Amino acid sequence: MGKRKILIIGATGRTGRLVLDRALEEGDTVTVLARRPEALADVKDRITVVAGDATSREDAAKAMRGQEPVIAALGTGGSLRANGLFTLASEAVAGAAREAGVSRLVWLSSFGVGETFRDASFLQKMIYGTLLRDLYKNKEASERIIRDSGLDWTIVYPTGLTNGPATGRYRAEERIRMAGFPRISRADVADFLYKAVRDDAWVRRNAVITY
């Protein structure tokens, strides 16, 4: 794979940090938009950090100048309330990308959001429709913004996340009908996010990933 200039949004989160590590391993030139630059102190000499918020179009535009693909792996840090994070971020990121002339965006979502809910198991639907309802509603609204943005997007829907090691043995399809409550490691999710920005086969498609 050729080296690229990649912007990572959400790199201080558990999945986003694994994407960052993977990009550095591959020798890419990495820029990160982060509210807490101090959380990246261990790699500060190997990346460019733009201090700012993903919900600010101005901050996102500043970070995107001169970049090629963008990987967004935003999360709420364990909170079950979105507080508008995903819709605000999708508006800011999509607008900034158009302004900066960046076309490729890989956006991390969650299985069970939007149309993927139809393929969820009974157990998954119970959890998604109750405990995660607020989060998933905001994520679904954000994805409508991304799909209407005109960008070359890919929206990634992993099943339940674990902190296990990368295996490279996961499934990635537009639709996967679930049974029980399948999981996938954050390391394998990061692997797919990183590969997807270089794979035109996933442009303007959903990607459900699981074991």
Secondary structure by P-SEA (a helix, b strand, c coil): ccccbbbbcccccaaaaaaaaaaaaaccbbbbbcccccccccccccbbbbbcccccaaaaaaaaccccbbbbbccccccccccaaaaaaaaaaaaaaaaacccbbbbbbbcccccccccccaaaaaaaaccaaaaaaaaaaaaaaaaacccbbbbbbbccccccccccccccccbbbbccbbbbbaaaaaaaaaaaaaccccccbbbbbcc
